[in-house]
C-alpha cells in the first residue's frame, strides 16, 4: 500500500484499504477512480456507458466524500442512453444533446443551456419543492383515479356477467321456441300418419269383409247341390257377390297402384338460411351510462399558451382533444394551431396558418380541420410528429367552427348559417331557416355532436343553442337566462352538453334533451370571456380557452 498523500483518493481502492491517486470522477458511480479503476469500466457492459469528469471539476480537495461534482446522471430513453444534460429555456424541457439538436432547432441558441454550466442560475430549491408537492398531488390524484378505475372495472365485469346471462336466457327462449316448432312438426307427422294408416286399415277391412262374404256364399252354394231351386238362388247370389267383389277389388287395386304410401319432411330452407346468416342472436352495446347529476369542481389549473415566437397576446377561438392525449387549439391573434400534452400540461409544438383560425375539429387520428377567415377556407392540418398545414378547401363564406359526421363537414360562419360539405369540398347543403321559415341563428357558434351521433348542438350567440337531429334537421332552440353570448359547446360523452357564455363568464350543463342541469363553472372560478370548451370523459377534465388571453383554464370535476 502506498504511503503517499493525494488530493483525491480512489474510492473503490480505499474500500479495500488501498491508497491510489484518483484521476477521474465517475458520475454514475459517484466515485473518484484511479487509472486502473477507470480502465476496469471498459471491461464490463454495465459500466461502459458511464461518464467521467476530471477530478479538478469537483469541489474542494479533501472533501470528496461530501462535496461531489453536480452533474446529471439521467440517461435519455430515446438516444441510446446519452446523458440528459441540456436545457431548453423556450420550452422548459431537458434532454440529451441529440434531443435538443433534433427537436429544438427553431429555438434561439441563447435559450439552450448546459445544465451543469447554468446550474446556479437555473436551479431553485423552491421550484423543486413545488415540483415535489405537485408530484405528491398528482400521485394522490392518480391513486384516486386508479380506485375509480377499479370501481368501473368491477362494474364492467358485473355488466359483462349480466350481459352473458341475458344472452343465455335469450338462448333458452329461442331453444324453447325451436322446441315448440319441432314438436309442432312432429305432431303433424302423427296426423299424416294416422290419416294414411286409417285409409289402409279401411281398405284392409273392406278386403276382409268381402273375402268373408264370398266364402259364406261359396259354402251356401256347395250345400245346395241336392236342391236345384236353392242351388239356382245361391248361384245368382254368388254371381252378384262376385260382381261386387270384382268392382271392390278393382277399386282397391287402383288405389294401391296410384297412391304409394310415403311420408317425408321438407325443411324450411328460408329459416335455415336466415339462421346460417346470423352473426349473433342480438346486438351487444358497450356505452357509458348517462350522467344525470351536476358536475362538481374539485380542482383547476392555469396553462400558459404563449410561446416566444408569438408576437401578440393569444386569443384561442377553438379547441379539440385527440385520442393520443393532446389538446389542439387555435390562436386567432398569432394565426397558429398549437398543441399541448394533457398529461403533463406542457407545450408540444405549433404551426402558422395562412388565414385567421377559428374552430378546430379532429377528423382522423392524423388530421384536424380548422375554420379560417381572411382568406375564407377549411384548412387541414397534419398532427403526426409535427403539426403541419396540408390541403385546404376554399369557400365563399366565412368559416368559424367545424364538426364532422359520417364523412361530412358541418361548418358555421359566425353569422346566420351552417353549411354541409363532403370531404372533397362539394357544398351539399346550407342550413339557415327552420321548417316554417324562421332564422335559426344569431351568430352561429361552435358545434358539438353527441356520442350516438343522432343529435347536433350549435352555439347561438343570443339564444343559448340550437338542436338538430342526425341529418341536420332543426329540432329545437334552447334559451337560458344564465347564458349571454353563448358560443362554446361540447359534450361529455355521457348524455350532457356544456355551453359557455362569453358575456356571462360561465359554463352551463344541459342534458341531451336541452334541460338545464346547472352552472358548472362560474366567473368566481376564474373564467373570463370563454370562447371554446372541450371535455375529456375519461379524466373529467374540461379545457376552456378565452378571448385575448395567454392563459388556458383546466377544470377537474368529480
C-alpha positions as CSV (number, residue, x, y, z in Angstrom):
1,X,0.0,0.0,0.0
2,X,1.3,3.4,-0.9
3,X,2.1,5.9,1.9
4,X,1.8,8.9,-0.4
5,X,-0.7,11.7,0.3
6,X,-3.0,12.7,-2.6
7,X,-5.6,15.4,-3.1
8,X,-8.1,12.9,-4.4
9,X,-8.1,9.2,-3.4
10,X,-9.6,6.4,-5.5
11,X,-12.8,5.5,-3.7
12,X,-13.1,1.8,-4.8
13,X,-9.5,1.1,-3.8
14,X,-9.9,3.0,-0.5
15,X,-12.7,0.5,0.4
16,X,-10.1,-2.2,0.1
17,X,-7.7,-0.3,2.3
18,X,-5.5,0.7,-0.6
19,X,-4.4,4.3,-1.4
20,X,-4.1,5.3,-5.0
21,X,-4.4,8.7,-6.6
22,X,-7.8,9.4,-8.3
23,X,-7.5,10.7,-11.9
24,X,-11.2,10.8,-12.8
25,X,-14.7,11.1,-11.2
26,X,-17.4,8.6,-12.3
27,X,-20.7,10.5,-12.5
28,X,-22.9,7.3,-12.3
29,X,-20.9,5.5,-9.5
30,X,-20.3,8.8,-7.7
31,X,-16.8,7.6,-7.0
32,X,-13.3,9.0,-7.6
33,X,-11.3,6.5,-9.7
34,X,-7.7,5.7,-10.2
35,X,-6.5,4.9,-13.8
36,X,-6.8,1.1,-13.1
37,X,-10.5,1.5,-12.0
38,X,-11.2,3.8,-15.0
39,X,-9.8,1.0,-17.2
40,X,-12.0,-1.5,-15.4
41,X,-15.1,0.4,-16.5
42,X,-14.2,-0.6,-20.1
43,X,-14.4,-4.3,-19.3
44,X,-18.0,-4.6,-18.1
45,X,-21.1,-3.8,-20.3
46,X,-22.9,-2.4,-17.3
47,X,-20.1,0.2,-16.8
48,X,-19.1,1.0,-20.3
49,X,-21.5,4.0,-20.7
50,X,-20.5,5.7,-17.5
51,X,-19.4,9.3,-17.8
52,X,-16.1,10.6,-16.3
53,X,-15.1,14.1,-15.2
54,X,-11.7,15.4,-14.4
55,X,-11.1,15.4,-10.6
56,X,-10.5,19.1,-10.8
57,X,-14.1,19.7,-11.6
58,X,-15.0,18.6,-8.1
59,X,-15.4,20.8,-5.0
60,X,-12.6,21.5,-2.5
61,X,-9.9,18.9,-2.2
62,X,-10.2,16.7,0.9
63,X,-14.0,16.8,0.8
64,X,-14.6,14.3,-1.9
65,X,-17.0,12.2,0.2
66,X,-19.4,15.0,0.9
67,X,-18.8,17.5,-2.0
68,X,-19.2,15.7,-5.3
69,X,-19.5,17.3,-8.7
70,X,-23.0,18.3,-9.6
71,X,-23.7,16.7,-12.9
72,X,-26.8,15.0,-14.3
73,X,-26.9,11.2,-14.3
74,X,-30.3,10.7,-16.0
75,X,-30.0,8.8,-19.3
76,X,-32.0,9.5,-22.4
77,X,-34.6,6.8,-23.2
78,X,-34.6,7.7,-26.9
79,X,-30.9,8.3,-27.9
80,X,-29.1,5.2,-26.7
81,X,-28.6,6.2,-23.1
82,X,-27.0,9.6,-23.7
83,X,-26.8,11.9,-20.6
84,X,-29.8,14.3,-20.2
85,X,-27.6,17.4,-19.7
86,X,-29.2,20.1,-21.8
87,X,-32.0,22.5,-21.1
88,X,-34.3,24.5,-23.5
89,X,-35.4,27.7,-21.8
90,X,-38.1,28.3,-24.5
91,X,-40.0,25.1,-23.8
92,X,-38.8,24.5,-20.2
93,X,-37.7,21.0,-21.0
94,X,-34.5,19.0,-20.6
95,X,-32.9,16.5,-23.0
96,X,-29.7,15.0,-24.2
97,X,-27.7,16.7,-26.9
98,X,-29.4,14.7,-29.7
99,X,-32.9,15.6,-28.4
100,X,-32.0,19.3,-28.3
101,X,-30.4,19.2,-31.8
102,X,-33.4,17.3,-33.3
103,X,-36.5,18.8,-31.6
104,X,-35.3,22.4,-30.7
105,X,-33.6,23.5,-33.9
106,X,-36.0,26.5,-34.1
107,X,-35.4,27.7,-30.5
108,X,-33.0,30.6,-30.0
109,X,-29.4,29.5,-29.3
110,X,-29.3,31.8,-26.3
111,X,-32.1,29.7,-24.8
112,X,-30.2,26.4,-25.0
113,X,-28.0,25.7,-21.9
114,X,-25.8,23.1,-20.4
115,X,-27.4,22.1,-17.1
116,X,-24.0,21.9,-15.3
117,X,-22.9,25.3,-16.7
118,X,-26.1,27.1,-15.8
119,X,-27.0,25.2,-12.6
120,X,-26.6,28.1,-10.2
121,X,-29.0,30.3,-12.2
122,X,-31.3,27.5,-13.3
123,X,-31.8,25.7,-10.0
124,X,-34.2,27.0,-7.4
125,X,-34.9,24.9,-4.3
126,X,-38.4,26.4,-4.2
127,X,-39.1,25.1,-7.7
128,X,-38.0,21.6,-6.7
129,X,-40.2,21.7,-3.6
130,X,-43.1,22.9,-5.7
131,X,-42.5,20.1,-8.2
132,X,-42.3,17.6,-5.3
133,X,-45.6,18.9,-4.0
134,X,-47.2,18.7,-7.4
135,X,-45.9,15.1,-7.8
136,X,-47.4,14.2,-4.4
137,X,-50.7,15.7,-5.5
138,X,-50.8,14.0,-8.9
139,X,-49.7,10.7,-7.4
140,X,-52.6,11.1,-4.9
141,X,-54.9,12.0,-7.8
142,X,-53.7,9.1,-9.8
143,X,-54.4,6.9,-6.8
144,X,-57.9,8.2,-6.6
145,X,-58.3,7.8,-10.3
146,X,-57.0,4.2,-10.0
147,X,-59.6,3.5,-7.3
148,X,-62.2,4.9,-9.6
149,X,-60.9,2.8,-12.5
150,X,-61.0,-0.3,-10.3
151,X,-64.6,0.5,-9.4
152,X,-65.5,1.0,-13.1
153,X,-63.7,-2.3,-13.9
154,X,-65.7,-4.1,-11.2
155,X,-68.9,-2.6,-12.6
156,X,-67.8,-3.6,-16.1
157,X,-67.2,-7.2,-15.0
158,X,-70.6,-7.3,-13.4
159,X,-72.2,-5.8,-16.5
160,X,-70.3,-8.5,-18.6
161,X,-71.7,-11.3,-16.4
162,X,-75.2,-9.8,-16.6
163,X,-75.0,-9.5,-20.4
164,X,-73.8,-13.1,-20.8
165,X,-76.7,-14.1,-18.5
166,X,-79.1,-12.2,-20.7
167,X,-77.7,-13.9,-23.8
168,X,-78.1,-17.3,-22.1
169,X,-81.7,-16.5,-21.2
170,X,-82.5,-15.4,-24.7
171,X,-80.8,-18.6,-26.0
172,X,-83.2,-20.7,-23.8
173,X,-86.1,-18.7,-25.1
174,X,-85.0,-19.4,-28.7
175,X,-84.4,-23.1,-27.8
176,X,-87.9,-23.2,-26.3
177,X,-89.5,-21.7,-29.4
178,X,-87.5,-24.1,-31.6
179,X,-88.5,-27.0,-29.4
180,X,-92.2,-26.0,-29.8
181,X,-91.8,-25.6,-33.5
182,X,-90.1,-29.0,-33.6
183,X,-93.0,-30.6,-31.6
184,X,-95.5,-29.0,-33.9
185,X,-93.8,-30.6,-36.9
186,X,-93.7,-34.0,-35.0
187,X,-97.4,-33.7,-34.3
188,X,-98.0,-33.0,-37.9
189,X,-96.2,-36.3,-38.7
190,X,-98.5,-38.1,-36.4
191,X,-101.6,-36.6,-38.0
192,X,-100.5,-37.5,-41.5
193,X,-99.5,-41.0,-40.3
194,X,-102.9,-41.6,-38.7
195,X,-104.8,-40.4,-41.8
196,X,-102.8,-42.7,-44.1
197,X,-103.0,-45.6,-41.6
198,X,-106.8,-45.3,-41.3
199,X,-107.1,-45.3,-45.1
200,X,-105.0,-48.5,-45.3
201,X,-106.9,-50.1,-42.4
202,X,-110.2,-49.2,-44.0
203,X,-109.1,-50.9,-47.3
204,X,-108.0,-53.9,-45.3
205,X,-111.4,-54.1,-43.6
206,X,-113.1,-53.9,-47.0
207,X,-110.9,-56.8,-48.2
208,X,-111.5,-58.9,-45.1
209,X,-115.3,-58.3,-45.2
210,X,-115.6,-59.0,-48.9
211,X,-113.5,-62.2,-48.5
212,X,-115.7,-63.4,-45.6
213,X,-118.8,-62.7,-47.6
214,X,-117.5,-64.6,-50.6
215,X,-116.5,-67.6,-48.5
216,X,-120.0,-67.7,-46.9
217,X,-121.6,-67.5,-50.4
218,X,-119.4,-70.4,-51.6
219,X,-120.4,-72.6,-48.6
220,X,-124.1,-71.9,-49.3
221,X,-123.7,-72.8,-53.0
222,X,-121.9,-76.0,-52.1
223,X,-124.6,-77.1,-49.7
224,X,-127.4,-76.5,-52.1
225,X,-126.4,-79.3,-54.5
226,X,-129.3,-81.5,-53.6
227,X,-131.9,-78.8,-54.1
228,X,-131.8,-77.4,-57.6
229,X,-134.1,-74.5,-56.8
230,X,-131.9,-73.5,-53.8
231,X,-128.8,-74.0,-55.9
232,X,-130.2,-71.6,-58.6
233,X,-130.9,-68.9,-56.0
234,X,-127.4,-69.4,-54.4
235,X,-125.8,-69.3,-57.8
236,X,-127.5,-66.0,-58.7
237,X,-126.5,-64.5,-55.3
238,X,-122.9,-65.7,-55.8
239,X,-122.8,-64.1,-59.2
240,X,-124.0,-60.8,-57.6
241,X,-121.4,-61.1,-54.8
242,X,-118.7,-61.9,-57.4
243,X,-119.5,-58.8,-59.4
244,X,-119.5,-56.6,-56.3
245,X,-116.2,-58.2,-55.2
246,X,-114.6,-57.6,-58.6
247,X,-115.7,-54.0,-58.5
248,X,-114.3,-53.6,-55.0
249,X,-111.1,-55.4,-55.9
250,X,-110.6,-53.2,-59.0
251,X,-111.2,-50.1,-56.9
252,X,-108.7,-51.3,-54.3
253,X,-106.1,-52.2,-56.9
254,X,-106.4,-48.8,-58.5
255,X,-105.9,-47.2,-55.1
256,X,-102.8,-49.3,-54.4
257,X,-101.3,-48.7,-57.8
258,X,-101.8,-45.0,-57.9
259,X,-101.2,-43.9,-54.3
260,X,-98.0,-45.2,-52.9
261,X,-97.9,-44.6,-49.2
262,X,-95.0,-42.2,-48.4
263,X,-94.0,-39.8,-45.7
264,X,-91.3,-37.1,-45.9
265,X,-90.1,-33.9,-44.2
266,X,-89.3,-30.8,-46.2
267,X,-87.3,-28.4,-44.1
268,X,-87.8,-24.6,-44.2
269,X,-84.7,-23.5,-46.1
270,X,-85.5,-19.9,-45.5
271,X,-85.3,-20.5,-41.8
272,X,-82.0,-22.4,-42.3
273,X,-80.5,-19.7,-44.5
274,X,-81.6,-17.0,-42.0
275,X,-80.0,-18.7,-39.0
276,X,-76.9,-19.5,-41.1
277,X,-76.5,-15.8,-41.9
278,X,-76.7,-14.7,-38.3
279,X,-73.5,-13.3,-36.7
280,X,-75.1,-13.5,-33.3
281,X,-78.5,-13.6,-31.7
282,X,-78.6,-9.9,-30.9
283,X,-76.6,-6.7,-30.7
284,X,-74.1,-6.1,-27.9
285,X,-73.5,-2.5,-27.0
286,X,-70.9,-1.1,-24.6
287,X,-71.7,2.5,-23.7
288,X,-71.2,4.8,-20.7
289,X,-74.2,5.3,-18.6
290,X,-75.6,8.8,-18.9
291,X,-74.8,11.1,-16.0
292,X,-77.8,13.0,-14.7
293,X,-76.3,14.9,-11.8
294,X,-74.4,18.2,-11.9
295,X,-70.7,18.0,-12.2
296,X,-68.8,19.4,-9.2
297,X,-65.4,21.0,-9.4
298,X,-62.5,19.5,-7.4
299,X,-59.6,21.5,-8.9
300,X,-58.4,23.8,-11.5
301,X,-55.1,24.7,-13.3
302,X,-53.8,27.5,-15.5
303,X,-51.8,26.7,-18.6
304,X,-49.7,29.4,-20.3
305,X,-50.2,29.1,-24.0
306,X,-48.0,32.0,-25.2
307,X,-44.6,31.0,-26.6
308,X,-41.6,33.0,-27.5
309,X,-42.5,33.2,-31.2
310,X,-45.9,34.8,-30.5
311,X,-45.9,38.5,-31.3
312,X,-49.3,39.2,-29.9
313,X,-51.5,38.3,-27.0
314,X,-53.0,34.9,-27.5
315,X,-56.7,34.5,-28.4
316,X,-57.9,30.9,-28.7
317,X,-61.1,30.6,-30.6
318,X,-61.4,26.8,-30.7
319,X,-60.1,23.6,-29.2
320,X,-60.4,19.8,-29.5
321,X,-58.9,16.7,-27.9
322,X,-57.2,13.8,-29.7
323,X,-57.0,10.1,-28.8
324,X,-53.3,10.4,-28.0
325,X,-53.8,12.7,-25.0
326,X,-53.2,16.0,-26.8
327,X,-55.2,19.2,-26.8
328,X,-55.1,21.2,-30.1
329,X,-56.3,24.8,-30.1
330,X,-56.2,27.8,-32.4
331,X,-54.6,31.2,-31.7
332,X,-56.5,33.8,-33.8
333,X,-54.2,36.7,-33.0
334,X,-51.0,34.8,-33.9
335,X,-52.6,32.8,-36.8
336,X,-51.5,29.5,-35.3
337,X,-52.6,26.0,-34.3
338,X,-50.9,24.9,-31.1
339,X,-50.6,21.6,-29.3
340,X,-50.1,20.7,-25.6
341,X,-49.8,17.3,-23.9
342,X,-52.8,16.9,-21.5
343,X,-50.8,14.5,-19.3
344,X,-48.0,16.9,-18.5
345,X,-49.8,20.1,-19.4
346,X,-46.8,21.2,-21.4
347,X,-46.4,22.8,-24.8
348,X,-45.5,20.4,-27.7
349,X,-45.4,22.4,-30.9
350,X,-47.3,24.8,-33.2
351,X,-47.6,25.9,-36.8
352,X,-48.5,29.1,-38.6
353,X,-51.6,29.2,-40.9
354,X,-52.4,31.4,-43.9
355,X,-55.8,32.5,-42.5
356,X,-57.2,33.6,-39.2
357,X,-58.1,30.3,-37.4
358,X,-61.4,29.9,-35.5
359,X,-62.8,26.5,-34.5
360,X,-60.9,23.2,-34.9
361,X,-62.2,19.6,-35.2
362,X,-60.5,16.1,-35.3
363,X,-61.4,14.3,-38.5
364,X,-59.0,11.4,-38.0
365,X,-56.2,10.3,-35.8
366,X,-53.7,12.1,-38.0
367,X,-55.6,15.2,-39.2
368,X,-57.7,18.1,-38.0
369,X,-59.8,20.7,-39.9
370,X,-59.7,24.4,-39.0
371,X,-62.2,27.0,-40.0
372,X,-60.5,30.1,-41.3
373,X,-61.2,33.7,-42.4
374,X,-59.1,36.1,-44.5
375,X,-59.0,34.1,-46.7
376,X,-62.1,32.0,-46.2
377,X,-61.3,28.3,-46.2
378,X,-61.3,25.0,-44.4
379,X,-57.6,24.4,-43.6
380,X,-56.5,20.8,-42.9
381,X,-53.5,20.2,-40.6
382,X,-51.5,17.1,-40.1
383,X,-51.0,16.2,-36.4
384,X,-48.3,13.5,-36.6
385,X,-44.9,14.1,-35.2
386,X,-45.4,17.8,-36.0
387,X,-48.4,20.0,-36.7
388,X,-48.2,20.9,-40.4
389,X,-50.8,22.7,-42.6
390,X,-51.6,20.5,-45.7
391,X,-54.5,20.8,-48.1
392,X,-57.4,23.3,-48.0
393,X,-61.0,23.9,-49.2
394,X,-61.7,27.4,-50.4
395,X,-65.2,28.7,-49.5
396,X,-67.3,31.7,-50.5
397,X,-68.3,32.3,-46.9
398,X,-66.5,32.8,-43.6
399,X,-65.6,29.6,-41.7
400,X,-65.9,29.6,-37.9
401,X,-66.3,26.2,-36.3
402,X,-66.3,22.7,-37.8
403,X,-68.0,19.4,-36.9
404,X,-67.7,16.1,-38.6
405,X,-70.3,13.3,-39.0
406,X,-70.3,10.4,-41.5
407,X,-67.6,11.9,-43.7
408,X,-69.5,15.3,-44.0
409,X,-68.1,18.5,-42.6
410,X,-70.6,20.9,-40.9
411,X,-69.3,24.5,-41.0
412,X,-70.7,27.5,-39.2
413,X,-69.9,31.1,-40.4
414,X,-70.4,33.0,-37.1
415,X,-73.3,34.7,-38.9
416,X,-76.7,33.2,-39.9
417,X,-75.8,29.9,-41.5
418,X,-74.3,26.4,-41.2
419,X,-73.0,24.7,-44.3
420,X,-72.5,21.0,-45.1
421,X,-69.6,19.8,-47.3
422,X,-68.3,16.5,-48.3
423,X,-64.6,15.7,-47.9
424,X,-63.8,16.7,-51.5
425,X,-65.1,20.3,-50.9
426,X,-68.5,20.0,-52.6
427,X,-71.1,22.0,-50.8
428,X,-74.1,19.8,-50.1
429,X,-76.4,22.0,-48.1
430,X,-76.9,25.3,-46.4
431,X,-78.9,25.4,-43.2
432,X,-80.3,28.9,-42.4
433,X,-84.1,28.6,-41.5
434,X,-86.3,26.2,-39.6
435,X,-89.2,24.3,-41.1
436,X,-91.6,27.3,-41.0
437,X,-89.0,29.8,-42.4
438,X,-87.7,31.4,-39.1
439,X,-84.0,32.2,-39.0
440,X,-82.1,29.7,-36.8
441,X,-79.1,31.6,-35.7
442,X,-78.0,34.9,-34.3
443,X,-74.3,34.3,-35.0
444,X,-73.8,30.5,-35.4
445,X,-71.1,29.3,-33.0
446,X,-69.4,26.1,-32.1
447,X,-70.7,22.6,-33.0
448,X,-71.0,19.5,-30.8
449,X,-72.3,16.1,-31.8
450,X,-73.5,13.7,-29.1
451,X,-71.9,10.2,-28.6
452,X,-74.5,8.3,-30.6
453,X,-74.4,10.7,-33.5
454,X,-78.1,11.3,-33.6
455,X,-78.1,14.9,-32.3
456,X,-76.1,18.0,-33.1
457,X,-75.8,21.2,-31.0
458,X,-74.8,24.6,-32.3
459,X,-74.0,27.6,-30.1
460,X,-76.4,30.5,-30.8
461,X,-74.9,33.8,-29.7
462,X,-78.0,35.4,-28.3
463,X,-80.2,32.5,-27.7
464,X,-78.4,29.6,-26.0
465,X,-78.0,26.8,-28.5
466,X,-79.8,25.1,-31.4
467,X,-80.6,21.4,-31.5
468,X,-80.6,19.3,-34.8
469,X,-81.2,15.7,-35.5
470,X,-78.6,13.4,-37.0
471,X,-79.5,14.5,-40.6
472,X,-79.3,18.3,-39.8
473,X,-83.0,19.0,-39.4
474,X,-83.9,21.5,-36.7
475,X,-85.4,20.1,-33.6
476,X,-85.5,22.9,-31.0
477,X,-83.8,26.1,-29.9
478,X,-82.8,26.3,-26.2
479,X,-82.6,29.6,-24.4
480,X,-81.4,30.1,-20.8
481,X,-81.2,33.2,-18.6
482,X,-77.8,32.1,-17.2
483,X,-76.2,32.4,-20.6
484,X,-75.2,35.5,-22.5
485,X,-73.3,35.3,-25.8
486,X,-73.1,31.5,-25.9
487,X,-70.5,30.3,-28.4
488,X,-68.5,27.3,-27.0
489,X,-70.4,24.0,-27.0
490,X,-69.1,20.4,-26.2
491,X,-70.4,17.1,-24.9
492,X,-69.3,14.9,-22.1
493,X,-69.9,11.5,-23.8
494,X,-72.5,10.7,-21.1
495,X,-75.6,12.5,-22.2
496,X,-74.7,16.0,-21.3
497,X,-73.9,19.2,-23.2
498,X,-71.8,22.1,-21.9
499,X,-72.4,25.6,-23.2
500,X,-70.1,28.6,-22.5
501,X,-71.4,32.1,-22.2
502,X,-68.8,34.7,-23.3
503,X,-70.5,37.7,-21.7
504,X,-71.9,35.7,-18.7
505,X,-68.4,34.3,-18.0
506,X,-69.7,30.8,-17.2
507,X,-70.3,27.3,-18.4
508,X,-73.8,25.7,-18.1
509,X,-74.6,22.0,-18.1
510,X,-77.7,20.7,-20.0
511,X,-78.9,17.2,-20.6
512,X,-79.2,15.8,-24.1
513,X,-82.8,16.9,-24.3
514,X,-82.0,20.5,-23.6
515,X,-83.0,20.6,-19.9
516,X,-80.7,22.7,-17.7
517,X,-78.8,20.7,-15.0
518,X,-76.9,23.7,-13.6
519,X,-73.9,26.0,-13.8
520,X,-70.6,24.1,-13.5
521,X,-68.1,27.0,-13.9
522,X,-68.7,30.5,-12.7
523,X,-66.9,33.8,-13.0
524,X,-65.6,33.5,-9.5
525,X,-63.9,30.3,-10.6
526,X,-61.5,32.4,-12.7
527,X,-63.2,32.2,-16.1
528,X,-63.3,35.3,-18.2
529,X,-64.8,35.6,-21.7
530,X,-64.7,31.9,-22.6
531,X,-64.5,31.3,-26.3
532,X,-64.4,27.5,-26.7
533,X,-64.6,24.4,-24.5
534,X,-63.8,20.7,-24.7
535,X,-64.2,17.8,-22.2
536,X,-62.2,14.6,-21.6
537,X,-64.7,12.0,-20.4
538,X,-62.0,9.6,-19.0
539,X,-60.4,12.2,-16.7
540,X,-63.4,14.5,-16.2
541,X,-61.3,17.5,-17.3
542,X,-62.7,20.5,-19.0
543,X,-60.4,22.8,-21.1
544,X,-61.6,26.4,-21.6
545,X,-60.0,28.8,-24.0
546,X,-60.6,32.5,-23.5
547,X,-60.7,35.6,-25.7
548,X,-57.5,37.7,-25.7
549,X,-55.7,35.7,-23.0
550,X,-52.4,34.0,-22.7
551,X,-53.9,31.5,-20.3
552,X,-55.9,28.4,-20.9
553,X,-58.0,27.1,-18.0
554,X,-58.4,23.4,-17.0
555,X,-61.1,22.4,-14.6
556,X,-61.3,18.9,-12.9
557,X,-64.6,17.5,-11.8
558,X,-65.6,14.7,-9.5
